[in-house]
Amino acid sequence: MSLLLEPYTLRQLSLPNRIAVSPMCQYSSTEGLANDWHLVHLGSRAIGGAGLIFTEATAVTADGRITAQDLGLWNDEQIAPLQRITRFIAAQGAVPAIQLAHAGRKASTHRPWLGKHGSVGIEEGGWQPVGPSRIAFDPEHTAPRELSESEIEEIIQAFVTSARRALKAGFKVVEVHAAHGYLLHQFLSPLSNQRRDSYGSSFENRIRLTLRVTEAVREVWPSELPLFVRVSATDWVEDGWNPDETVELAKRLKALGADLIDVSSGGTSVHAEIPTGPGYQTRFAERVRKDADIATGTVGMITEPAQAEHILRTGQADLIFLARELLRDPYWPLHADDDLGGHKATWPAQYQRATSRANPIHESDLRD
């Protein structure tokens, strides 16, 4: 029997399988509001058989967006459009999940398909980014304004209020985004954090914000529902954030009530040399799983069902997060069921005449 296609339980929530749609920015919102694009994009992956459907990184403040077109949950008006999406996802038998994020010094940038790099200027509708220290991501990004301790308190509260809104919107899993060079990761990494107060310098101080956000969100998130944290296991740069620190952070997060560490890597330095290849990040998820004794998810160039099955069977991770492969094929989980012989997934009734191998479609079925 395929592990990939078996149900998986965290707290009191059962996922229909171990396939998760990784958060993928769509850069398609106006004023942070979800719209038809998000409904169809996320809904089609639910129809396609994925068990856990994550929104893109959803900003907890307006100035925490990566681009002006990012999804947000910083006000109550943003709840209802998301409810429409969570209802549809749940109706397909999948579980709706949300990633809460703040971009920090990587905020106020251009949508990637415009072919422009770096910050959007104030005169173009951009805004002043913030961060742990006044260090720009690269020469084309605006140097952030250093956050005061009182402003840090406000950001923690923003994660809390966004989590409350996420619950009202119908989400069953919340993930704190502390990876990919965004704000919480910026505090974790000595490459971007050169503070000399209680949020900088030592390891204990650099992890403080991620721990406080996780603890605060856990307090308002129902005890029967899971909380994930996404981390970058390494900056891929000497003297940057590293796997040893990731393991220790994961232990602390588990003690605060985190249920799964979603393990990725990179994002803090433009000078990182990342040896990409199939499953290149799974070893980090495996180490966190074993050394911190916590469930993990893995992501990154996982494309084949047999590859995903191997990762699970060899104990490298508990969930498989797919990103670009699900953009290429929203029905990957249903094809995986065919490939692995699991017979667990069911094509939607509306599609079964075209997909059943036992009942090939006839010309009489092809009606306008």
Buried (B, 14 or more C-beta within 10 A) or exposed (E): EBBBBBEBEBBEBEBBBBBBBBBBBBBBBEEBBBBEEBBEBBBBBBBBBBBBBBBBBBBBBBBBBBBBBBBBBBBEEBBEBBBBBBBBBBEBBBBBBBBBBBBBBBBBBBBEEEEEEBBBEEEEEBBEBBBBBEBBBEEEBBBBEBBEEEEBEEBBEBBBBBBBBBBEBBBBBBBBBBBBBBBBBBBBBBBBBEBEEEBBBEBEBBBBBBBBBBBBBBEBBBEEBBBBBBBBBBBBBEEBBBBEBBBBBBBBBBEBBBBBBBBBBBBBBEEBEBEEEEBBBBBBBBBBBEBBEBBBBBBBBBBBBEBBBBBBEEEBBBBBBBBEBBEEBBBBBBBBBBBBEBEBBEBEEEEEBEBEEEEEEEEEEEEE
